[in-house]
Structure formats: structure tokens, C-alpha cells
Amino acid sequence: MNIVPMNDRHLDAAWALTQQLKWPHRREDWQQALALGEGVAAIENGELIGTTLYWRWGDYATLGLVIVADKAQGKGVGRQLMQTALAALEGHQLRLHATEMGKGLYEKLGFVATGAIVQHQCRELAPGERVAPEASQNLRDARRDEATLLSELESKAHGQRRPALITSLFDSAERFIVLEEQDSIAGFACLRRFGHGFAIGPIICRDLRQAKVLVSELLTGLEGEFVRIDTDSACGLGNWLAASGIAQVDAPVLMYKGEPWQPQGMQAFGLMSQAMA
């Protein structure tokens, strides 16, 4: 077995691995993830049997899409992939979201559980009451010339500096909106194609009501569609999502290797994805 840098030639086989696991990722989701980050692949007899992707966001980095084919389980493939990725990320504060199956390996590699990310989704969004903006608030489309400002707001929420991600969302998102208060941007959110339908995230703002306003706007017109939102269990959005018919279906463990970021006036109420965070 060899561990090699991942590239576009591996995408079809990587997508096939997620299909076997019944993960929802489209090939386009894989392509976007690799374009924004880096990865390593485990190759045995010319066949891809495992992957790990990672993203450098300034001082912080995230890891995800850690996959080992069923026939290669129990052979240390996941450990070798992770050790290779960790060597490349030396000096970064690291974050990942672990399944119960992977949690033990990550603990052995120095990661510590700090919370949970709850995955909410529904197959067909039902009509429901939405939270309207207050008189002092205004919703509008984000502008490309605001990318730097939006990246700075996001970095205050989770420490990750992701201008390349923000820029890419202007091309890939179905909708990219900002919430203004007194003519100043107080938050933003994106509606994207992902997996079986639509995902909402990132969702970056100051408080829970602002998050509900942003999500409500992006849910408008999605009745009957598949919708998914990944949110930190500690932020309080999950109960409202469940009451809106977007039920919790999973709760991977939030883990850090290094110093967890302390939010500075902004919060991440929704993730770009569990992999990229």
C-alpha cells in the first residue's frame, strides 16, 4: 500500500467510496472539497482504498472525508492516512468531526472531544412559520466586493480564515445573503446544492434570532425539497430546526487537537460541511 497526494484523478474512486457508505456526497461536492484543500489517498494494487482531506484556514485547519474501504478495515489504513495528514499540518490548531467508529483513533492521535455537531435534515420541507426580519434589519444578496469583510466576520466566529471559500461561494451557492442592521452587515448565510438536495451553511451572525432570520429567508421557496443543516449543539439552533420539521438525524463528536477557538462577537450557527466545518 502507498499513501500518495490526492488529485482529480482519484475523484471518481473517492466518490464511489462514499456511495458504498451511503454518504450523500455528489462528485461535485468532492470536487469542490479537493479544490479548496488538499488530500492523501491510500492506494493498493492500483486501487484507491482510503482518503483523508484537509483544509488550511490560517492558524486553524480542518480534516474530513476520512474513509477506508470495507475490505481494508482493520489494517491501519486510517491511522496511516491521518498520520500523513497531521505531519503536513504541523503547527496548526486542528478540528474535525468524528463518527463513533472513528472517535477512538482520533483520541489516540491526540484529539480531544469538546462538543457535538448535530445534523438536521428533512426529505421534503413542509410549509411553516418563518422568522421575519425586525424593522431595523434588512436582507439582501451579498456582493463580491464584500468577500474580504465576510471572511473577517467568519474568522471571528471560529478562527478560520477562509477567503478562498467565501469567494467560491459566489460562484457555487444558489443564494448568498447578508443580514444588515443599521446599514452594517451583522451576518450572512448560503444556500447550496449538496448531496440529496440543498444545504444551508455557513450561517454566521451574532445571535440566535439573527440565525433564524437568515435560515428562514433561505428556506422560503424550498417546500417539498430535501434540506440539510449542520449546527453546533451548543448554539441553540437545533431545537428551532426540529420544531420547523427539520429533524436531527446524527450527532458527530466535535474534536480539537490544539486550542479551541473562542468566538469573538460572531458565532457559527451552521457549517459549510462537516468535513470543511
GULO-311309 format. One line per 8 residues: number of its first residue (from 1); their letters; for each residue y, x, z of N, C-alpha, C. Coordinates in pm, 1 decimal, always signed. Each point is the difference from the previous one (the first is absolute). Last residue first. Example, Ala and Ser with C-alpha at 12.3 -4.5 7.8 and 13.67 -1.06 7.14 Angstrom:
2> SA> -225.0/+1285.0/+708.0/+119.0/+82.0/+6.0/+109.0/-77.0/+73.0  -572.0/+29.0/-7.0/+119.0/-89.0/+0.0/+120.0/+90.0/+0.0
% end
This chain:
277> AMAQSMLG> +2215.2/-1606.3/+787.3/+76.7/-45.4/+116.5/+140.3/-46.7/-40.4  -403.7/+156.6/-265.2/+127.9/+71.3/-4.6/+89.0/-28.0/+119.5  -431.3/-212.5/-18.1/-17.9/+140.8/-33.8/+132.0/+76.2/+9.3  -11.5/-470.0/+64.4/-65.2/+67.5/+112.0/-16.7/+147.6/-28.0  +409.5/-227.9/-234.0/-144.7/-21.9/-3.5/-59.5/+68.9/+120.3  +460.0/-99.3/-17.4/-23.2/+9.6/-144.8/-148.0/-25.0/-28.1  +174.7/-216.3/+448.5/-32.0/+128.6/-60.9/+1.5/-9.7/-152.1  +281.0/-278.8/+409.0/-106.8/-9.0/-97.6/-17.9/+133.0/-69.1
269> FAQMGQPQ> +311.1/-53.8/+348.7/-73.0/-122.7/+27.1/-112.8/-22.0/-100.5  +314.8/+414.3/+201.3/-84.8/-30.7/-114.8/-84.9/-121.4/+35.2  +508.7/+147.4/+195.8/-143.6/-12.7/+22.7/-71.2/-28.0/-132.0  +499.6/+223.5/+229.3/-68.3/-74.9/-105.1/-148.4/-3.2/+32.9  +298.1/+225.5/+294.3/+82.1/-111.8/-43.0/-58.2/-83.3/-111.6  -241.4/+399.9/+125.9/+141.4/+24.1/+30.0/+85.5/-111.0/-61.3  -558.0/+117.6/+166.7/+98.1/-64.3/-88.2/+143.5/+17.7/+49.2  -404.3/+344.7/+79.5/+63.2/-105.6/+77.0/+109.6/-63.1/-86.0
261> WPEGKYML> -483.2/+286.4/-121.2/+143.4/-21.4/-17.5/+48.7/-113.0/+89.5  -431.4/+335.2/+102.7/+39.2/-127.3/-62.6/+151.7/-13.9/-4.9  -280.4/+468.5/+3.8/+92.6/-80.8/+78.7/+33.7/-130.2/-72.3  -473.4/+264.3/-75.6/+136.2/+48.7/+13.9/+82.2/-99.1/+79.3  -380.4/-170.3/-253.2/-30.4/+138.0/+39.1/+135.8/+69.5/+2.9  -158.3/-553.0/+23.2/+89.1/+111.2/-29.4/-67.1/+131.8/+39.4  -127.4/-566.0/-121.3/-29.1/+127.9/+64.4/+100.0/+105.7/-45.8  -151.7/-570.3/+8.7/+107.5/+93.4/-33.9/-22.3/+129.5/+77.8
253> VPADVQAI> -375.6/-383.9/-158.2/+64.1/+72.0/+110.5/+106.8/+94.4/-54.2  -173.5/-487.9/-224.9/-30.2/+143.2/+11.4/+83.5/+66.9/+108.1  -131.8/-507.8/-117.4/+93.7/+69.8/+87.9/-39.9/+146.2/+14.1  -69.9/-517.9/-302.3/-47.7/+133.3/+37.1/+104.6/+65.9/+89.4  +51.1/-446.7/-169.2/-137.2/+20.7/-45.5/-56.5/+135.2/+41.7  +414.5/-411.2/+99.0/-44.3/+137.4/+23.1/-146.2/+12.2/-40.2  +329.0/-371.5/-234.7/-82.2/+31.1/+116.3/-29.9/+149.4/+12.2  +361.0/-357.2/-199.0/-43.6/+131.9/-47.7/-76.4/+64.6/+115.5
245> GSAALWNG> +230.5/-428.8/+28.7/-119.9/-11.2/-81.2/-50.2/+130.1/-58.2  +370.2/-87.7/+316.1/+39.9/-34.6/-137.1/-119.0/-9.3/-94.0  -46.1/+136.4/+453.4/+49.0/-137.8/+4.4/+43.2/-49.0/-137.7  -128.1/+450.3/+44.4/-116.3/-86.3/+21.1/+40.9/-146.8/+2.3  +343.9/+319.3/-25.0/-77.0/-2.3/-124.5/-120.1/-93.0/+12.7  +256.2/+76.7/+384.9/+71.1/-85.7/-95.2/-74.3/-8.3/-132.2  -167.0/+292.6/+326.5/-15.4/-138.2/+46.2/+67.5/-97.3/-96.5  +43.7/+475.4/-79.7/-131.8/-56.0/-26.8/-15.5/-145.1/+40.8
237> LGCASDTD> +384.1/+307.9/+72.5/+3.2/-83.5/-119.7/-130.4/-75.8/-21.0  +126.6/+336.5/+357.2/+16.0/-142.3/+24.9/-0.8/-90.0/-121.1  -63.8/+503.3/+113.5/+132.5/-42.0/-45.1/+22.7/-150.4/+11.0  -411.0/+274.8/+98.2/+99.7/+1.7/+106.7/+133.8/-60.2/-41.6  -386.2/+64.2/-292.9/-27.0/-106.5/+96.4/+108.2/-9.5/+107.0  +78.6/+164.9/-509.8/-33.6/+59.0/+129.9/-18.1/-112.6/+101.6  -93.4/-91.1/-526.8/+108.9/+14.0/+96.1/-49.8/+61.4/+129.4  -106.4/-166.0/-554.3/-50.7/+87.5/+106.0/+115.3/+31.8/+93.9
229> IRVFEGEL> -123.6/-406.2/-386.5/+102.3/+75.7/+72.2/-69.2/+80.6/+109.1  -108.3/-334.1/-480.9/-43.4/+91.5/+106.8/+120.8/+70.8/+59.7  -174.2/-447.2/-349.0/+108.1/+78.0/+60.7/-57.1/+83.7/+114.4  -128.7/-344.8/-462.3/-52.9/+90.2/+102.8/+114.2/+86.7/+51.2  +112.6/-494.1/-207.5/-34.1/+139.0/-33.9/-64.6/+71.5/+119.5  +188.3/-456.8/-5.5/-122.6/+5.0/-77.9/-47.1/+139.4/-34.7  +506.6/-49.4/+106.5/-97.3/-99.5/+41.3/-120.4/+1.5/-94.5  +424.2/+270.3/-3.1/-135.5/+55.6/-3.5/-106.8/-100.3/+43.4
221> GTLLESVL> +497.6/-54.0/-5.7/-54.8/+0.0/-135.3/-141.7/+53.5/-10.6  +270.3/+150.8/+413.6/+45.6/-112.8/-80.0/-51.7/+11.6/-142.9  -51.6/+339.7/+339.7/-108.5/-98.2/-10.6/+37.3/-117.5/-88.9  +315.9/+341.9/+107.9/-99.3/+50.5/-94.7/-120.5/-92.8/-13.7  +348.4/-104.9/+309.4/+56.3/+4.5/-134.5/-104.6/+43.5/-101.7  -116.4/+10.0/+454.7/+13.7/-137.6/-47.5/+52.8/-3.5/-142.8  -18.2/+414.2/+226.3/-132.5/-44.6/-44.6/+8.1/-141.7/-56.5  +396.7/+176.2/+184.2/-40.6/+76.3/-117.5/-134.3/-49.1/-54.1
213> VKAQRLDR> +154.5/-187.1/+404.4/+87.0/-39.9/-110.6/-42.6/+69.8/-128.5  -216.2/+125.0/+397.3/-42.7/-133.1/-42.8/+84.4/-49.7/-117.5  +121.8/+406.6/+203.2/-126.6/+15.3/-71.8/-49.0/-134.3/-52.2  +378.9/+3.3/+276.3/+31.8/+54.5/-131.7/-127.1/+15.0/-83.9  -55.0/-125.8/+445.8/+54.8/-109.3/-80.2/+38.0/+48.3/-140.1  -157.7/+320.1/+314.6/-105.0/-89.3/-47.9/+56.5/-113.2/-85.4  +274.5/+465.3/+17.6/-61.6/-89.0/+98.8/-92.9/-100.0/-66.8  +228.4/+373.8/-235.7/+27.6/+29.1/+140.8/-80.0/-85.8/+96.9
205> CIIPGIAF> -178.7/+159.5/-501.2/+120.1/-65.6/+51.0/+10.8/+24.8/+149.9  -353.9/+45.9/-463.8/+77.0/+86.4/+89.6/+126.7/-75.3/+43.2  -498.2/-31.3/-274.5/+96.7/-92.2/+59.5/+72.7/+79.3/+107.8  -315.9/+137.4/-478.1/+45.5/+12.9/+138.2/+94.4/-114.1/+41.0  -284.8/-225.3/-207.7/+19.0/+122.5/+74.1/+48.6/+109.5/-93.7  -299.4/-462.8/-73.7/+139.4/+14.2/+41.2/+10.1/+121.9/+90.8  -358.5/-176.1/-416.5/+21.2/+57.0/+132.9/+149.7/+5.5/+26.3  -372.5/-284.9/-356.3/+128.8/+56.4/+36.4/-4.5/+58.4/+141.0
197> GHGFRRLC> -435.6/-64.4/-287.0/+117.5/-81.4/-30.1/+128.3/+73.1/+30.2  -453.3/+179.3/+58.1/-34.8/-131.3/-53.8/+121.1/-83.7/-39.3  +98.9/+509.5/+56.4/-130.5/-58.5/+26.3/-19.2/-133.8/-68.7  +485.3/+110.3/-12.4/-95.4/+89.2/+66.2/-130.4/-75.6/+17.6  +559.3/-34.3/-177.4/-137.2/-28.5/-39.0/-90.2/+100.2/+71.2  +472.2/-121.8/+227.7/-67.9/+83.2/-99.0/-132.6/-63.3/-40.7  +512.8/-50.2/+280.9/-117.0/-76.5/-41.5/-65.0/+75.9/-114.9  +357.3/+162.7/+419.9/-49.8/-2.1/-137.7/-119.6/-93.2/-12.7
189> AFGAISDQ> +478.6/+113.2/+339.1/-143.3/-27.6/-12.9/-36.2/-10.4/-146.8  +426.8/+146.8/+401.5/-49.0/-24.6/-135.6/-149.2/-28.1/+3.3  +505.9/+44.2/+329.3/-143.0/+13.1/-20.7/-37.2/-26.1/-144.5  +451.6/+8.9/+174.7/-69.2/-0.9/+128.7/-150.7/+14.1/-15.2  +501.1/+100.2/-276.0/-144.4/-20.6/-14.6/-68.3/+14.9/+135.5  +510.2/-183.1/-71.8/-72.1/+125.3/+22.0/-149.5/-27.1/-9.0  +359.4/-337.1/-14.8/+15.4/+89.8/-115.0/-64.4/+137.1/+18.6  -54.5/-358.0/+320.7/+139.6/+43.3/-1.8/+20.3/+111.9/-102.5
181> EELVIFRE> -469.4/-63.3/+5.4/+70.9/-63.8/+110.4/+139.3/+58.6/+3.7  -456.7/-31.4/-367.6/+130.9/+47.9/+42.7/+48.5/-79.4/+120.3  -486.3/+130.7/-268.5/+66.4/-95.8/+87.8/+129.4/+63.0/+47.4  -332.9/+82.9/-461.0/+64.5/+50.1/+120.4/+61.6/-117.4/+75.0  -430.5/+80.9/-391.7/+118.7/-67.6/+51.7/+55.6/+71.7/+122.0  -355.5/-5.3/-443.6/+45.8/+102.3/+95.2/+133.9/-52.6/+50.9  -467.2/-175.0/-310.2/+132.7/-25.7/+54.9/+29.9/+107.6/+103.8  -366.2/+67.4/-271.3/+37.4/-126.8/-61.6/+139.9/-41.6/+46.2
173> ASDFLSTI> -155.2/+525.2/-18.1/+2.4/-121.2/+82.1/+35.7/-122.8/-83.5  -13.7/+464.3/-172.0/-130.2/-64.3/+17.6/+4.3/-132.5/+75.1  +386.0/+296.8/-106.5/-74.2/-18.8/-124.6/-125.1/-85.8/+18.1  +282.5/+117.9/+364.8/+89.1/-66.5/-94.8/-70.4/-26.2/-133.1  -214.4/+248.7/+341.0/-5.7/-144.2/+22.6/+94.3/-76.1/-92.3  -16.9/+480.3/+16.4/-110.4/-57.9/-77.3/-6.6/-151.1/+15.6  +316.9/+249.2/+253.6/+34.8/-0.3/-142.2/-108.6/-66.9/-83.3  -84.8/+65.5/+456.9/+103.8/-101.6/-18.2/+37.9/-10.1/-148.0
165> LAPRRQGH> -300.3/+341.9/+116.6/-60.9/-131.9/+12.3/+102.8/-109.3/-25.1  +151.5/+441.5/+14.4/-80.3/-21.1/-121.2/-66.9/-137.0/+3.1  +249.2/+147.4/+380.9/+84.3/-40.0/-114.1/-79.4/-25.1/-126.9  -110.1/+60.8/+518.0/-77.9/-35.7/-118.3/+88.7/-42.7/-118.0  -75.0/+207.8/+539.1/+104.7/+4.1/-102.3/-65.8/-16.7/-136.0  -136.3/-137.8/+536.8/-43.8/+49.3/-130.6/+115.4/-8.3/-99.6  +6.9/-159.3/+465.7/+8.7/+145.2/-11.5/-36.6/+57.2/-134.4  +36.4/-478.5/+168.0/-127.7/+67.3/+24.8/+1.8/+150.4/-25.8
157> AKSELESL> +398.7/-304.3/-0.8/-105.0/-86.3/+52.7/-126.5/+76.6/+34.6  +382.4/+199.5/-211.7/+31.7/-31.3/+139.7/-109.3/-84.3/+64.8  -18.8/+103.3/-461.4/-36.4/+116.7/+81.3/+32.3/-21.9/+147.0  +126.9/-328.5/-323.1/-143.8/+1.1/+24.2/-39.8/+116.1/+89.7  +447.3/-29.7/-140.7/-31.2/-108.7/+93.2/-147.8/+0.5/+34.7  +140.9/+301.6/-328.7/+47.4/+40.4/+132.1/-29.3/-107.6/+104.5  -96.5/-95.3/-450.0/-91.7/+102.3/+50.3/+39.9/+46.3/+139.5  +287.5/-291.2/-226.0/-120.6/-70.6/+42.9/-104.2/+97.1/+54.4
149> LTAEDRRA> +395.6/+180.4/-186.7/+28.7/-71.7/+124.1/-124.2/-70.9/+52.6  -32.7/+209.8/-418.5/+14.9/+100.2/+106.2/+25.2/-67.5/+134.2  -21.2/-275.0/-389.0/-129.9/+57.3/+35.8/+10.9/+99.5/+114.5  +334.7/-282.6/-255.7/-15.3/-8.3/+145.2/-126.9/+68.7/+49.4  +132.8/-62.4/-463.2/+91.7/+96.8/+59.0/-2.3/-4.0/+153.4  -262.1/-307.3/-262.2/-50.5/+136.5/-9.6/+92.8/+101.8/+65.5  -18.5/-508.7/+176.3/+50.1/+72.5/-117.7/-50.4/+144.4/+3.3  -175.1/-515.2/+209.8/+40.2/+138.3/+23.6/+46.2/+63.0/-130.5
141> DRLNQSAE> +34.3/-537.5/+94.9/-85.2/+105.3/-54.7/+55.5/+137.5/+37.1  +107.2/-402.9/+334.2/+24.4/+31.5/-140.6/-98.3/+105.5/-45.2  +189.7/-338.8/+450.7/-113.2/+61.8/-67.3/+35.0/+23.7/-146.2  +284.5/-71.3/+497.1/-8.0/-22.6/-144.2/-120.8/+74.8/-55.4  +263.8/-189.6/+503.6/-96.2/+79.5/-75.4/-0.4/-38.8/-147.7  +243.8/-210.7/+374.2/+53.3/+136.0/-14.7/-88.4/+88.7/-86.0  -120.0/-452.4/+112.1/+125.5/-5.0/-75.2/+56.0/+139.2/-27.3  -525.2/-21.1/+60.8/+111.6/-54.7/+75.3/+126.5/+6.7/-84.0
133> PAVREGPA> -504.1/-42.6/-218.6/+101.9/+93.5/+49.5/+105.1/-74.0/+82.9  -495.3/-208.3/-16.5/+115.4/+18.4/-88.4/+95.8/+103.7/+57.3  -549.2/-111.7/+30.4/+115.5/+33.3/+83.5/+116.6/+34.9/-90.9  -426.2/-348.8/-110.5/+44.5/+138.3/-6.6/+123.1/+19.2/+88.4  -452.8/-361.2/-61.1/+139.8/+21.3/+34.2/+31.4/+149.2/-1.9  -392.6/-179.1/-320.2/+33.2/+1.3/+141.9/+148.1/+22.5/+21.5  -468.6/-38.7/-377.1/+142.3/-25.7/+23.6/+27.8/-3.1/+150.2  -409.9/+299.2/-152.4/+35.1/-141.3/+10.8/+151.2/-15.9/+13.0
125> LERCQHQV> -337.3/+390.8/-231.7/+110.4/-26.6/+90.8/+35.3/-148.0/-2.2  -467.4/+246.4/-99.1/+92.5/-89.5/-68.8/+110.5/-37.1/+98.1  -304.5/+326.6/+129.5/-42.4/-7.1/-139.9/+92.5/-88.0/-81.5  +137.4/+307.2/+434.0/-51.7/-133.1/-30.8/-33.6/-3.5/-147.8  +113.0/+379.4/+444.6/-6.1/-40.4/-139.2/-47.6/-144.6/-11.3  +128.9/+468.4/+347.4/+7.3/-145.3/-16.1/-8.5/-33.0/-147.9  -100.9/+432.7/+366.9/+2.2/-42.5/-140.2/-4.2/-152.1/-4.6  +163.7/+385.5/+384.2/-72.5/-123.2/-28.0/+21.2/-40.1/-145.8
117> IAGTAVFG> +0.3/+466.9/+325.5/+65.0/-63.8/-114.4/-80.0/-124.7/-33.4  +56.6/+307.8/+480.4/-81.2/-64.0/-103.1/+90.3/-56.1/-108.9  +13.1/+428.5/+399.4/+27.4/-141.6/-20.7/-92.3/-56.8/-105.2  -9.9/+459.9/+150.4/+127.3/-37.9/+62.2/+31.5/-148.4/-16.7  -415.5/+426.1/-24.1/+35.2/-140.0/-25.6/+127.0/-36.3/+74.7  -133.8/+499.6/-183.7/+1.0/-82.6/+120.9/+42.9/-141.8/-37.5  -220.9/+491.8/-241.9/+84.4/-118.4/-7.5/-16.1/-84.3/+126.5  -246.5/+417.4/-123.2/+123.7/+11.0/+77.1/+93.3/-118.2/-7.4
109> LKEYLGKG> -460.6/+80.0/-180.1/+93.5/+84.8/-72.8/+138.0/+5.0/+66.5  -351.3/-275.8/+166.6/-52.1/+136.6/+5.8/+93.4/+98.7/-70.1  +100.3/-459.2/-26.8/+19.2/+47.6/+137.9/-49.1/+143.0/+14.6  -78.4/-216.8/-406.3/+140.9/+36.5/+13.3/+30.8/+48.2/+141.7  -436.0/-160.4/-94.1/+26.1/+125.0/-71.7/+143.9/+43.6/+22.0  -123.3/-419.5/+175.3/-63.2/+109.8/+73.4/+25.3/+135.0/-65.8  +150.0/-406.9/-215.9/+78.2/+36.4/+118.5/-58.6/+121.2/+74.1  -171.4/-254.3/-402.6/+62.2/+131.2/-12.9/+66.6/+51.7/+125.4
101> METAHLRL> -221.7/-431.6/-27.0/-97.2/+99.6/-44.9/+61.3/+139.6/-2.6  +268.9/-377.6/+97.2/-85.5/+33.2/+114.2/-100.5/+107.7/-37.8  +443.2/+13.8/-276.0/-101.7/-102.2/+22.5/-80.6/+41.1/+122.9  +513.8/+172.4/-79.2/-143.9/+24.6/+1.3/-80.5/-128.3/+10.2  +498.0/+239.2/-159.4/-51.5/-125.6/+53.5/-151.5/+2.4/-16.4  +412.6/+407.3/+51.1/-97.1/-70.5/-82.8/-41.4/-128.9/+69.7  +367.0/+470.6/+20.1/-30.0/-139.5/+33.6/-106.6/-51.6/-95.0  +269.4/+498.3/+187.8/-91.2/-74.1/-86.5/-28.7/-139.9/+52.5
93> QHGELAAL> +368.8/+451.7/-17.0/-47.8/-101.9/+92.7/-79.0/-100.4/-84.4  +49.5/+521.1/-161.5/+48.1/-138.1/-5.6/-49.2/-79.2/+121.6  -131.2/+457.0/-88.4/+142.4/-3.3/+32.6/+61.4/-138.2/-6.2  -432.0/+98.3/-291.8/+33.4/+72.4/+123.7/+152.3/+1.1/+20.0  -295.3/-196.5/-359.4/+110.2/-68.1/+69.0/+40.0/+68.5/+129.6  -367.2/+140.8/-284.3/+115.3/-7.8/-90.9/+122.8/-56.1/+69.8  -408.6/+16.2/+232.9/+44.5/+137.1/-24.9/+123.5/+0.8/-89.5  -217.0/-409.0/+77.2/+75.4/+44.5/+117.9/+50.6/+142.2/-16.5
85> ATQMLQRG> -283.6/-184.3/-336.6/+132.0/-64.0/-0.3/+84.7/+48.8/+117.1  -442.8/+148.6/-19.4/+74.4/+56.3/-112.1/+141.2/-57.8/-5.1  -296.7/-176.5/+314.6/+38.7/+135.7/+38.0/+79.1/+68.0/-110.8  -183.2/-428.2/-85.4/+110.9/-5.6/+94.7/+46.0/+139.4/+40.5  -377.9/-36.8/-280.3/+118.9/-48.9/-69.5/+120.6/+0.6/+93.4  -415.4/+109.6/+185.8/+48.6/+106.1/-88.1/+124.9/-41.9/-76.6  -213.6/-324.3/+274.6/+58.9/+107.5/+81.3/+56.1/+110.9/-88.5  -239.4/-349.5/-207.3/+129.6/-45.4/+50.0/+70.3/+106.2/+81.9
77> VGKGQAKD> -440.7/+84.1/-148.1/+95.2/+0.5/-111.4/+138.7/-39.9/+47.6  -444.8/+45.2/+241.2/+119.7/+77.0/+32.4/+104.0/+3.2/-110.3  -425.0/-250.7/+20.6/-16.9/+138.6/-43.8/+123.2/+85.9/+27.4  -76.5/-495.4/+59.5/-76.8/+77.8/+96.6/-21.1/+145.0/-36.2  +94.1/-341.4/-399.9/+34.1/-17.0/+141.0/-89.4/+88.2/+87.9  +0.3/-74.7/-492.9/+40.0/+129.4/+56.6/+36.3/-9.6/+147.8  -126.3/-377.1/-281.0/-112.6/+93.5/-8.0/+32.7/+136.5/+59.2  +336.7/-347.6/-23.7/-109.8/-36.3/+90.9/-110.8/+105.6/-0.2
69> AVIVLGLT> +495.9/+160.3/-115.1/-99.5/-87.5/-61.3/-116.4/-24.6/+95.0  +496.9/+105.4/+167.7/-122.1/+74.5/-32.5/-100.8/-100.2/-55.0  +574.5/+44.2/+115.2/-117.8/-75.4/-43.2/-114.8/+96.3/-27.1  +543.1/-73.8/+160.3/-109.1/+90.8/+37.9/-130.4/-76.0/-23.2  +488.8/-125.9/-60.5/-102.3/-5.8/-104.4/-106.7/+106.9/+22.7  +437.6/+128.9/+251.8/-70.5/-125.0/-23.1/-97.3/+10.2/-115.4  +435.1/+245.1/+335.5/-127.5/+19.2/-69.7/-67.8/-134.7/-16.7  +533.5/+232.9/+94.8/-100.3/-102.4/+24.7/-123.7/+30.6/-83.2
61> AYDGWRWY> +463.0/+274.4/+232.1/-89.8/-22.9/-113.5/-99.8/-107.7/+39.5  +520.4/+241.7/+159.8/-119.5/-82.1/+22.8/-81.9/-9.7/-127.6  +411.8/+232.0/+10.9/-75.2/+59.2/+111.0/-129.7/-75.2/+27.6  +163.4/-116.0/-461.9/+83.4/+81.4/+88.1/-84.4/+64.7/+108.0  -265.3/-264.9/-260.9/+126.4/-73.2/+11.0/+94.0/+75.4/+93.3  -491.8/+42.8/-298.5/+95.2/+77.2/+80.4/+133.9/-73.9/-3.4  -539.0/-157.3/-71.4/+138.1/-10.0/-48.1/+91.5/+74.5/+96.1  -568.7/-62.0/-167.3/+102.3/+21.6/+102.8/+137.0/+7.8/-64.9
53> LTTGILEG> -581.5/-137.6/-72.6/+135.5/+16.9/-51.3/+96.1/+22.8/+115.0  -562.7/+37.9/-120.6/+102.5/-11.4/+103.6/+134.1/+25.0/-67.1  -566.4/-108.9/-144.2/+142.1/+25.9/-23.4/+77.2/-1.0/+130.8  -547.8/+24.1/-255.2/+91.0/-23.2/+112.2/+142.7/+36.2/-36.6  -384.0/+32.2/-296.3/-68.4/-68.4/+110.8/+91.9/-22.2/+119.8  -35.8/+127.0/-574.4/+90.2/-13.7/+113.1/-69.2/-80.8/+109.7  -248.8/+318.2/-377.8/+32.4/-138.0/+38.8/+93.4/-0.6/+120.5  -218.7/+393.3/-212.4/+90.6/-61.3/-95.7/+45.6/-140.3/+35.0
45> NEIAAVGE> -281.3/+260.1/+291.3/-68.9/-12.9/-129.9/+84.2/-77.0/-101.3  +243.6/-35.6/+412.7/-138.0/+47.3/+11.8/-72.1/-27.4/-131.8  +527.9/+7.5/+258.3/-77.3/-10.9/-124.5/-138.7/+60.0/+22.4  +475.8/-194.3/+270.4/-129.5/+65.3/+18.7/-84.0/-27.4/-124.8  +562.4/+18.8/+76.2/-118.5/-74.2/-40.8/-124.4/+83.2/+26.5  +569.0/-60.5/+142.7/-115.4/+87.1/-20.0/-120.9/-88.1/-27.2  +582.8/-53.2/-47.8/-131.7/-37.8/+47.7/-102.7/+108.4/-20.0  +574.4/-182.9/+12.3/-99.3/+97.2/-42.6/-135.4/-45.3/+52.3
37> GLALAQQW> +479.5/-289.4/-121.4/-55.4/+93.0/+96.9/-91.8/+102.2/-63.4  +228.3/-362.8/-230.4/+94.9/+24.5/+108.8/-49.8/+104.1/+99.3  -268.2/-142.1/-370.9/+125.8/+48.6/-57.5/+101.5/+35.0/+107.8  -415.5/-202.2/+116.7/-15.3/+140.7/-34.4/+129.7/+57.6/-56.3  -8.3/-461.2/+104.2/-21.4/+78.2/+121.5/-9.7/+149.5/-30.6  +27.3/-310.5/-359.6/+126.7/+13.1/+70.7/-14.7/+88.4/+122.9  -390.4/-100.7/-236.1/+86.7/+84.4/-81.9/+134.3/+21.7/+68.6  -312.4/-299.2/+193.4/-42.5/+138.9/+12.5/+96.9/+93.1/-73.9
29> DERRHPWK> +67.6/-452.6/-56.4/+34.2/+36.3/+137.5/-39.4/+145.1/+28.3  -119.8/-192.7/-414.1/+143.7/+25.9/+4.9/+45.9/+40.8/+140.3  -445.2/-141.8/-72.3/+19.1/+136.0/-50.2/+147.0/+36.7/+3.7  -130.8/-352.0/+358.4/-8.7/+6.4/-145.2/+9.7/+146.3/-43.9  -164.1/-205.3/+499.1/+87.2/+82.8/-82.7/-30.2/-13.9/-149.9  -206.7/-208.2/+423.5/+69.1/-75.5/-104.1/+75.9/+83.4/-102.3  -487.0/+85.9/+269.0/+141.8/+14.8/+30.1/+78.8/-58.6/-117.1  -491.7/+43.4/+50.2/+69.2/-128.5/-4.8/+142.3/+10.2/+55.4
21> LQQTLAWA> -333.4/+356.1/-86.6/+29.2/-36.2/+138.7/+64.9/-137.3/+12.0  -94.9/+181.6/-426.9/-128.0/-7.8/+69.8/+17.9/-42.2/+145.6  +384.6/+81.2/-259.6/-66.4/-122.5/-44.9/-133.3/-18.6/+72.6  +236.8/+397.1/+65.1/+58.9/-110.1/+76.5/-59.3/-133.8/-42.9  -141.9/+380.5/-235.3/-42.2/+9.7/+140.2/+57.6/-115.5/+81.8  +137.4/+45.7/-447.1/-135.9/-54.0/+9.2/-51.9/+7.3/+143.5  +411.9/+201.0/-101.0/+13.0/-145.3/+0.4/-137.5/-65.4/+13.2  +5.9/+460.2/-54.0/+53.0/-35.3/+131.3/+14.5/-150.9/+13.1
13> ADLHRDNM> -125.9/+175.5/-417.3/-110.8/+11.5/+95.5/+45.7/-37.4/+141.1  +327.4/+7.5/-339.5/-99.2/-104.0/-29.7/-114.3/+3.1/+101.3  +338.2/+338.5/+28.0/+43.8/-133.3/+41.7/-105.1/-108.1/-26.6  +17.9/+501.4/-89.3/-88.1/-53.8/+103.1/+26.3/-147.8/+30.1  +259.2/+271.1/-306.5/-134.7/-13.0/-56.3/-98.7/-59.9/+100.2  +459.3/+111.0/+111.3/-15.7/-128.1/-69.8/-140.0/-19.3/-56.2  +20.5/+327.8/+412.1/+93.6/-20.6/-109.5/-33.6/-130.2/-71.6  -106.5/+339.9/+481.5/-19.0/-123.2/-75.3/+105.1/-10.1/-109.8
5> PVINM> -229.4/+453.5/+230.0/+120.1/-84.0/-3.9/-25.0/-123.7/-86.5  -431.0/+201.4/+232.5/+96.3/+41.7/-102.9/+125.4/-86.8/+11.0  -506.8/+156.4/+237.7/+121.3/-75.0/+30.7/+108.5/+52.1/-93.3  -569.6/-2.0/-45.2/+128.1/+68.9/-3.4/+111.7/-96.0/+39.8  -584.8/+64.2/+39.9/+119.8/-83.3/+0.0/+124.4/+86.6/+0.0
% end
